[in-house]
Amino acid sequence: MIPFLDVQRMHAAHREALKTALMRVFDSGRYVLGSEVTAFETAYARYIGTDYCVGVANGLDALRLIFRAYMELGELAEGDEVLVPSNTYIASMLAISDNRLVPVPVEPRLSTFQLDEGLLEAALTKKTKAVLLVHLYGQCAYNEALDAFCIKHHLKLIEDNAQAAGACYLPAESPGLPRRTGSLGCAAGHSFYPSKNLGCLGDGGAVTTSDPALADMVRTLANYGSSRKYIFDRKGINSRLDELQAAILHVKLGYLDAENERRRALAQVYLDEVVHPEVRLPGVATNPSNVFHVFPVLTPRRAALQQYLAEKGVETVIHYPIPPHHQEAYKEWKDASYPISERIHREELSLPIGPAMTMEEMRYVAHCITNWK
Ligand SMILES: Cc1ncc(COP(=O)(O)O)c(C=O)c1O
């Protein structure tokens, strides 16, 4: 069986280093808000290229807290609209609506699955105050035109980097100076859910930003609204990255670039060797702008392909079967139509990919698909 993602095999390669980190925390007697979290936050901010990183409990909280912090700082207000890709994972939407802001879905490009910045203008109203840019499937969704649009209309550009740890934007004028996703807007939310490219052994997340006021506010809100012990400035929540997860993440951060490089090399096998008239490959770049968290293909006969691959011993996953606007949670959108998203949700199938896979496994999957009748 070729699993969709073999986390155990991924961790086996770093077993001793991970065990050392786990035992160090175990022996320290300090499990929340200690030196492991501080050390990881410093390392991750440096890696992403921002001045600050605040560890939080998960990726949804990271995004939720960014919006909440902007509201506490008086930069966003209830009812403000946030443009967001219509084909994203539901968490992007929840982070917005949880703060009584209004998510406004905007369609992606079918070729790349990323937000189509050419459609932003039509979605703009007087209430639009931000864009939540999702680097979906691990591909950088940022570009100069999108940035120019946000500047022109005074919109905050917030990144959902849950799926794209380590991805880069390569500026056209200086491609030798890549900028990491998570540093491209005014703030970014990161998820360290175990299956993510940088995953911990449970839930974890972070906010990165170079705005000191935002970083302080997120840190305060995530710690019961307290900036000093037993002093509560805001009505906050408890959303903290714990010491064990931080120690694990710090070890794994050291391998992230190599693992992403490996993912790109593996993805190239699919790009080169999957040839089938009914299977559409993603229009992806294989340079550092893509870290292949997911390798998505489109096919009108998805159920048949998934069944066939399962019979061949290949596990696949659908990201995602139902678009946010068709979810019961967002019944206010039930009559809305986002045909590109609907097609993606109808036809998308994610092929196995992960740094522990072998080239032979990739070739086998590619061979199976190419020979699918
Ligand atoms: C695009 C996107 N945003 C946000 C999240 C939320 O992250 P978490 O599961 O850590 O809360 C996810 C999780 O899968 C995601 O895929």
Ligand as a Chemical Component Dictionary entry (heavy atoms), coordinates in Angstrom:
data_LIG
# 
_chem_comp.id                   LIG 
_chem_comp.type                 NON-POLYMER 
_chem_comp.pdbx_formal_charge   0 
_chem_comp.three_letter_code    LIG 
# 
loop_
_chem_comp_atom.comp_id 
_chem_comp_atom.atom_id 
_chem_comp_atom.alt_atom_id 
_chem_comp_atom.type_symbol 
_chem_comp_atom.charge 
_chem_comp_atom.model_Cartn_x 
_chem_comp_atom.model_Cartn_y 
_chem_comp_atom.model_Cartn_z 
_chem_comp_atom.pdbx_ordinal 
LIG C1 C1 C 0 -5.747 26.583 4.421  1  
LIG C2 C2 C 0 -5.856 26.263 5.878  2  
LIG N1 N1 N 0 -6.034 27.261 6.757  3  
LIG C3 C3 C 0 -6.119 27.028 8.081  4  
LIG C4 C4 C 0 -6.040 25.752 8.597  5  
LIG C5 C5 C 0 -6.215 25.545 10.055 6  
LIG O1 O1 O 0 -5.110 24.968 10.683 7  
LIG P1 P1 P 0 -5.293 24.057 11.979 8  
LIG O2 O2 O 0 -5.791 22.722 11.551 9  
LIG O3 O3 O 0 -3.930 24.000 12.575 10 
LIG O4 O4 O 0 -6.250 24.767 12.874 11 
LIG C6 C6 C 0 -5.841 24.696 7.725  12 
LIG C7 C7 C 0 -5.768 23.314 8.244  13 
LIG O5 O5 O 0 -5.768 22.356 7.550  14 
LIG C8 C8 C 0 -5.743 24.951 6.335  15 
LIG O6 O6 O 0 -5.571 23.964 5.442  16 
# 
loop_
_chem_comp_bond.comp_id 
_chem_comp_bond.atom_id_1 
_chem_comp_bond.atom_id_2 
_chem_comp_bond.value_order 
_chem_comp_bond.pdbx_ordinal 
LIG C1 C2 SING 1  
LIG C2 N1 SING 2  
LIG C2 C8 DOUB 3  
LIG N1 C3 DOUB 4  
LIG C3 C4 SING 5  
LIG C4 C5 SING 6  
LIG C4 C6 DOUB 7  
LIG C5 O1 SING 8  
LIG O1 P1 SING 9  
LIG P1 O2 DOUB 10 
LIG P1 O3 SING 11 
LIG P1 O4 SING 12 
LIG C6 C7 SING 13 
LIG C6 C8 SING 14 
LIG C7 O5 DOUB 15 
LIG C8 O6 SING 16 
# 
